Amino acid sequence: ARATWEKVREQRQFLAQTLNDLGWSCLASEGNFLLSTPPPNSIGAAEIYKRLKAEGILVRYFDHPRLHDKLRISIGTKEQNQVLLENLRHLCRWLRGQKAMSKHLLRAAEIAAI
């Protein structure tokens, strides 16, 4: 049991740090999960939950006034955490691409209006 908890602690620290590096905020945790808030400019916790679920990655989303902007992410194995993080990075890249496209289309509309 001690070895298992050591792995959980190690992965919790790794996951929290990596999420922070991606712009998320994570509440301090001593358990086997993180309560995490996506970056303010993201698509939001509910949409991230839906997209991860569609990829077979299960996290918890609570449609509750004090938790609606957070996800409860269980600490998995190193491999499971890597899959989660890669999917979150993909969502971040997709979102940046959508924003860039929107700016481009807005600029094109402004030029067309001249």
CORNOR-V435700 format. One line per field, one symbol per residue. ss: DSSP state (~ for helix, > for strand, _ for the rest). phi: phi as a letter, one per 20 degrees, with the letter a starting at -180 (. if undefined). psi: psi as a letter, one per 30 degrees, with the letter a starting at -180 (. if undefined). A space follows every 50 residues. Layout:
BEGIN
ss = ???
phi = ???
psi = ???
END
This chain:
BEGIN
ss = _~~~~~~~~~~~~~~~~~~~~___>>______>>>>>_______~~~~~~ ~~~~_____>>________>>>>>___~~~~~~~~~~~~~~~~~~~~~~~ ~~~~~~~~~~~~~_
phi = .fffffffgffffffffffgfenedcfgbddebcdcdfggeeenffffgf ffffenddcdcdecgecfdccedffdfgfffffgffffffffffffffff ffffffffffffff
psi = eeeeeeeeeeeeeeeeeeeefgglkkkkkgaglkjkkllegafleeeeee eeefggjklkkjikefffglkjjkkaleeeeeeeeeeeeeeeeeeeeeee eeeeeeeeeeeff.
END
